[in-house]
């Protein structure tokens, strides 16, 4: 019997003195025995927390009791153990990093795409006048995505505005955006509307809610999540695997972080190569003096560090097999 839960949620709602709110909210979460990661910004909340069902209920009740967050939609997963090790609650400029901070241009509390519940999305997605758009990063959609969805070559959501021109050819279509839990779609759909796209929709609750309410039909592969589960099952109707092992090319749905902390690349790797490569994406990373011990999961407690841009842009650490 699963006695723990993991909650995924966000809420765009102005918070005064958000830095102080983050400090107080961290103490509150710890008092409930929760673990997880919450981002607080002047524009609202974005979080994933995990704990006992009792603690999670107490947390949801408290959030809903605050008029600012009364409409927060929690996506609830039953889990066998907490999905995080520690509790973090931090203030940042945005609750999802997009660079779109001018409320005169983008304000998710005022204008976004039309929200579709999972079954409405299911009914619309295959129409001839519809385009399904994945607004997530490439490492997310490589492990799983909707069948026939447009997937952008971006390493971070903040690059999404740069891709608007590439999407111009779809202006005469209905654009159905989707992401993990819905938060990125709020700003992505708002930007598309600002740029002249007239028929913009978004999957309310994202892939996670779609899996629970529509069976995940036609979502191929797994859904990347930002906790120690790394990727979760979505499709119980017609599941398939779309990702391949970075090292040997064999089909696999397992996604990990490279054991070399100075690389920390997200990539898919089969179990055989995982043990052969000791959880690393390349021989260079395998020999790195700071390599972390590999336990088969490929998940590590994150320690702030500089991003290895040379690897991401030039792929210097590709395995030579």
VEXLUMRO-758408 format. One record per residue (C-alpha): residue number from 1; x, y, z. Coordinates in steps of 0.25 Angstrom, whole numbers, plus 5000, padded with zeros to 4 digits. Layout:
N
NUM | X | Y | Z $
...
***
This chain:
321
1 | 5000 | 5000 | 5000 $
2 | 5006 | 5014 | 4996 $
3 | 5005 | 5023 | 5008 $
4 | 5012 | 5035 | 5002 $
5 | 5008 | 5045 | 4991 $
6 | 5015 | 5055 | 4982 $
7 | 5008 | 5068 | 4978 $
8 | 5010 | 5076 | 4966 $
9 | 5004 | 5090 | 4965 $
10 | 5006 | 5104 | 4961 $
11 | 4998 | 5117 | 4963 $
12 | 4999 | 5130 | 4956 $
13 | 4995 | 5140 | 4967 $
14 | 5002 | 5153 | 4971 $
15 | 5010 | 5151 | 4984 $
16 | 5014 | 5164 | 4992 $
17 | 5028 | 5162 | 4999 $
18 | 5030 | 5149 | 4992 $
19 | 5044 | 5147 | 4998 $
20 | 5038 | 5147 | 5012 $
21 | 5027 | 5138 | 5008 $
22 | 5037 | 5128 | 5003 $
23 | 5044 | 5128 | 5016 $
24 | 5031 | 5126 | 5024 $
25 | 5026 | 5116 | 5014 $
26 | 5039 | 5108 | 5015 $
27 | 5037 | 5107 | 5031 $
28 | 5022 | 5103 | 5029 $
29 | 5026 | 5092 | 5019 $
30 | 5036 | 5087 | 5029 $
31 | 5027 | 5087 | 5040 $
32 | 5018 | 5077 | 5032 $
33 | 5030 | 5068 | 5029 $
34 | 5029 | 5071 | 5014 $
35 | 5041 | 5070 | 5005 $
36 | 5041 | 5076 | 4991 $
37 | 5044 | 5088 | 4983 $
38 | 5036 | 5101 | 4982 $
39 | 5039 | 5114 | 4974 $
40 | 5033 | 5127 | 4980 $
41 | 5032 | 5139 | 4971 $
42 | 5025 | 5152 | 4971 $
43 | 5016 | 5146 | 4961 $
44 | 5012 | 5133 | 4969 $
45 | 5016 | 5119 | 4973 $
46 | 5021 | 5107 | 4966 $
47 | 5024 | 5094 | 4974 $
48 | 5026 | 5079 | 4975 $
49 | 5025 | 5074 | 4989 $
50 | 5024 | 5060 | 4995 $
51 | 5021 | 5054 | 5008 $
52 | 5010 | 5045 | 5015 $
53 | 4996 | 5046 | 5010 $
54 | 4992 | 5053 | 5023 $
55 | 5003 | 5064 | 5022 $
56 | 5000 | 5066 | 5007 $
57 | 4985 | 5068 | 5011 $
58 | 4989 | 5078 | 5021 $
59 | 4997 | 5085 | 5011 $
60 | 4987 | 5086 | 5001 $
61 | 4976 | 5091 | 5011 $
62 | 4985 | 5102 | 5015 $
63 | 4988 | 5106 | 5001 $
64 | 4974 | 5106 | 4997 $
65 | 4970 | 5114 | 5010 $
66 | 4978 | 5126 | 5005 $
67 | 4969 | 5134 | 4995 $
68 | 4981 | 5137 | 4986 $
69 | 4983 | 5122 | 4983 $
70 | 4969 | 5117 | 4985 $
71 | 4968 | 5111 | 4971 $
72 | 4981 | 5104 | 4971 $
73 | 4980 | 5091 | 4963 $
74 | 4988 | 5080 | 4970 $
75 | 4992 | 5068 | 4962 $
76 | 4994 | 5056 | 4972 $
77 | 5002 | 5044 | 4970 $
78 | 5002 | 5032 | 4980 $
79 | 5017 | 5028 | 4982 $
80 | 5024 | 5017 | 4990 $
81 | 5034 | 5027 | 4996 $
82 | 5036 | 5042 | 4996 $
83 | 5040 | 5048 | 4983 $
84 | 5051 | 5057 | 4989 $
85 | 5061 | 5056 | 5000 $
86 | 5061 | 5071 | 5005 $
87 | 5051 | 5082 | 5005 $
88 | 5055 | 5095 | 4998 $
89 | 5046 | 5108 | 4996 $
90 | 5053 | 5119 | 4988 $
91 | 5050 | 5133 | 4983 $
92 | 5053 | 5135 | 4968 $
93 | 5049 | 5145 | 4958 $
94 | 5039 | 5136 | 4951 $
95 | 5032 | 5123 | 4955 $
96 | 5036 | 5117 | 4942 $
97 | 5049 | 5123 | 4935 $
98 | 5044 | 5129 | 4922 $
99 | 5050 | 5143 | 4922 $
100 | 5036 | 5148 | 4919 $
101 | 5034 | 5157 | 4931 $
102 | 5027 | 5169 | 4926 $
103 | 5013 | 5168 | 4930 $
104 | 5009 | 5179 | 4919 $
105 | 5012 | 5168 | 4909 $
106 | 5010 | 5155 | 4916 $
107 | 5001 | 5153 | 4928 $
108 | 4996 | 5139 | 4931 $
109 | 4985 | 5144 | 4941 $
110 | 4979 | 5152 | 4929 $
111 | 4980 | 5146 | 4916 $
112 | 4985 | 5132 | 4912 $
113 | 4981 | 5121 | 4902 $
114 | 4967 | 5114 | 4904 $
115 | 4968 | 5103 | 4915 $
116 | 4964 | 5089 | 4910 $
117 | 4962 | 5078 | 4920 $
118 | 4969 | 5065 | 4917 $
119 | 4957 | 5059 | 4909 $
120 | 4954 | 5072 | 4901 $
121 | 4969 | 5071 | 4897 $
122 | 4968 | 5057 | 4894 $
123 | 4956 | 5060 | 4885 $
124 | 4962 | 5071 | 4878 $
125 | 4977 | 5067 | 4876 $
126 | 4975 | 5059 | 4863 $
127 | 4967 | 5069 | 4855 $
128 | 4972 | 5073 | 4842 $
129 | 4972 | 5088 | 4846 $
130 | 4980 | 5086 | 4859 $
131 | 4995 | 5086 | 4862 $
132 | 4999 | 5080 | 4875 $
133 | 5011 | 5088 | 4881 $
134 | 5021 | 5082 | 4892 $
135 | 5027 | 5095 | 4899 $
136 | 5036 | 5087 | 4908 $
137 | 5051 | 5085 | 4906 $
138 | 5058 | 5075 | 4897 $
139 | 5063 | 5066 | 4908 $
140 | 5048 | 5065 | 4913 $
141 | 5041 | 5062 | 4900 $
142 | 5052 | 5052 | 4896 $
143 | 5048 | 5042 | 4906 $
144 | 5033 | 5044 | 4903 $
145 | 5023 | 5053 | 4895 $
146 | 5010 | 5053 | 4889 $
147 | 5009 | 5045 | 4875 $
148 | 5011 | 5055 | 4864 $
149 | 5014 | 5067 | 4873 $
150 | 5023 | 5078 | 4868 $
151 | 5035 | 5078 | 4877 $
152 | 5045 | 5089 | 4878 $
153 | 5060 | 5089 | 4879 $
154 | 5062 | 5096 | 4892 $
155 | 5070 | 5093 | 4904 $
156 | 5062 | 5102 | 4913 $
157 | 5048 | 5109 | 4913 $
158 | 5054 | 5122 | 4912 $
159 | 5058 | 5119 | 4898 $
160 | 5044 | 5118 | 4894 $
161 | 5042 | 5132 | 4890 $
162 | 5053 | 5130 | 4880 $
163 | 5045 | 5120 | 4873 $
164 | 5032 | 5128 | 4870 $
165 | 5037 | 5131 | 4856 $
166 | 5038 | 5116 | 4853 $
167 | 5024 | 5114 | 4857 $
168 | 5018 | 5125 | 4848 $
169 | 5014 | 5115 | 4837 $
170 | 5004 | 5110 | 4847 $
171 | 4996 | 5123 | 4849 $
172 | 4984 | 5118 | 4841 $
173 | 4983 | 5105 | 4850 $
174 | 4978 | 5103 | 4864 $
175 | 4990 | 5102 | 4873 $
176 | 4989 | 5092 | 4885 $
177 | 5000 | 5094 | 4894 $
178 | 5004 | 5085 | 4905 $
179 | 5015 | 5083 | 4916 $
180 | 5017 | 5074 | 4929 $
181 | 5007 | 5081 | 4938 $
182 | 5002 | 5093 | 4930 $
183 | 5011 | 5104 | 4936 $
184 | 5019 | 5107 | 4923 $
185 | 5007 | 5107 | 4915 $
186 | 5002 | 5119 | 4922 $
187 | 5013 | 5127 | 4917 $
188 | 5015 | 5120 | 4904 $
189 | 5000 | 5122 | 4900 $
190 | 5000 | 5136 | 4904 $
191 | 5012 | 5139 | 4896 $
192 | 5006 | 5133 | 4884 $
193 | 4994 | 5141 | 4885 $
194 | 5002 | 5154 | 4887 $
195 | 5010 | 5150 | 4874 $
196 | 4997 | 5149 | 4866 $
197 | 4993 | 5134 | 4867 $
198 | 4978 | 5135 | 4868 $
199 | 4974 | 5121 | 4872 $
200 | 4982 | 5116 | 4884 $
201 | 4979 | 5106 | 4894 $
202 | 4986 | 5099 | 4905 $
203 | 4985 | 5085 | 4912 $
204 | 4980 | 5089 | 4926 $
205 | 4988 | 5081 | 4936 $
206 | 4998 | 5076 | 4926 $
207 | 5002 | 5062 | 4923 $
208 | 5001 | 5058 | 4937 $
209 | 4986 | 5061 | 4938 $
210 | 4984 | 5056 | 4924 $
211 | 4989 | 5042 | 4928 $
212 | 4980 | 5042 | 4940 $
213 | 4967 | 5046 | 4933 $
214 | 4969 | 5042 | 4919 $
215 | 4978 | 5029 | 4921 $
216 | 4990 | 5036 | 4914 $
217 | 4985 | 5031 | 4900 $
218 | 4995 | 5034 | 4889 $
219 | 5005 | 5040 | 4899 $
220 | 5018 | 5032 | 4894 $
221 | 5028 | 5029 | 4904 $
222 | 5029 | 5034 | 4918 $
223 | 5028 | 5048 | 4924 $
224 | 5040 | 5054 | 4930 $
225 | 5038 | 5060 | 4944 $
226 | 5047 | 5069 | 4953 $
227 | 5049 | 5059 | 4965 $
228 | 5056 | 5046 | 4968 $
229 | 5046 | 5038 | 4960 $
230 | 5052 | 5045 | 4947 $
231 | 5041 | 5040 | 4938 $
232 | 5028 | 5034 | 4940 $
233 | 5018 | 5025 | 4933 $
234 | 5006 | 5033 | 4926 $
235 | 4999 | 5024 | 4916 $
236 | 4991 | 5012 | 4920 $
237 | 4983 | 5011 | 4907 $
238 | 4994 | 5009 | 4896 $
239 | 5007 | 5011 | 4903 $
240 | 5020 | 5011 | 4895 $
241 | 5035 | 5014 | 4896 $
242 | 5041 | 5025 | 4887 $
243 | 5055 | 5028 | 4894 $
244 | 5068 | 5020 | 4891 $
245 | 5080 | 5018 | 4899 $
246 | 5090 | 5029 | 4897 $
247 | 5102 | 5019 | 4897 $
248 | 5097 | 5007 | 4889 $
249 | 5084 | 5011 | 4882 $
250 | 5075 | 5001 | 4889 $
251 | 5061 | 5005 | 4892 $
252 | 5060 | 5009 | 4906 $
253 | 5051 | 5018 | 4914 $
254 | 5061 | 5020 | 4926 $
255 | 5066 | 5034 | 4927 $
256 | 5077 | 5038 | 4937 $
257 | 5087 | 5049 | 4940 $
258 | 5101 | 5047 | 4937 $
259 | 5109 | 5043 | 4949 $
260 | 5120 | 5053 | 4946 $
261 | 5115 | 5066 | 4953 $
262 | 5122 | 5075 | 4944 $
263 | 5114 | 5069 | 4932 $
264 | 5101 | 5065 | 4939 $
265 | 5094 | 5063 | 4925 $
266 | 5080 | 5058 | 4925 $
267 | 5080 | 5046 | 4915 $
268 | 5074 | 5032 | 4913 $
269 | 5082 | 5020 | 4916 $
270 | 5079 | 5005 | 4917 $
271 | 5082 | 4997 | 4929 $
272 | 5093 | 4989 | 4923 $
273 | 5100 | 5002 | 4918 $
274 | 5097 | 5008 | 4932 $
275 | 5106 | 4998 | 4939 $
276 | 5116 | 4997 | 4928 $
277 | 5118 | 5013 | 4927 $
278 | 5116 | 5014 | 4943 $
279 | 5105 | 5024 | 4940 $
280 | 5112 | 5033 | 4931 $
281 | 5109 | 5038 | 4917 $
282 | 5124 | 5036 | 4912 $
283 | 5137 | 5030 | 4915 $
284 | 5142 | 5044 | 4918 $
285 | 5132 | 5046 | 4929 $
286 | 5134 | 5032 | 4934 $
287 | 5149 | 5035 | 4937 $
288 | 5146 | 5049 | 4943 $
289 | 5151 | 5050 | 4957 $
290 | 5138 | 5056 | 4963 $
291 | 5130 | 5045 | 4957 $
292 | 5118 | 5041 | 4967 $
293 | 5116 | 5027 | 4971 $
294 | 5105 | 5020 | 4962 $
295 | 5094 | 5012 | 4969 $
296 | 5086 | 5009 | 4957 $
297 | 5076 | 5020 | 4958 $
298 | 5084 | 5032 | 4952 $
299 | 5078 | 5042 | 4961 $
300 | 5086 | 5051 | 4970 $
301 | 5084 | 5061 | 4980 $
302 | 5086 | 5074 | 4973 $
303 | 5098 | 5083 | 4977 $
304 | 5098 | 5097 | 4970 $
305 | 5109 | 5097 | 4960 $
306 | 5113 | 5104 | 4946 $
307 | 5106 | 5098 | 4934 $
308 | 5116 | 5092 | 4925 $
309 | 5112 | 5100 | 4912 $
310 | 5124 | 5094 | 4904 $
311 | 5118 | 5080 | 4905 $
312 | 5104 | 5085 | 4902 $
313 | 5107 | 5093 | 4890 $
314 | 5118 | 5084 | 4884 $
315 | 5116 | 5070 | 4890 $
316 | 5131 | 5069 | 4893 $
317 | 5128 | 5057 | 4903 $
318 | 5120 | 5048 | 4893 $
319 | 5123 | 5034 | 4895 $
320 | 5133 | 5027 | 4885 $
321 | 5127 | 5013 | 4884 $
***
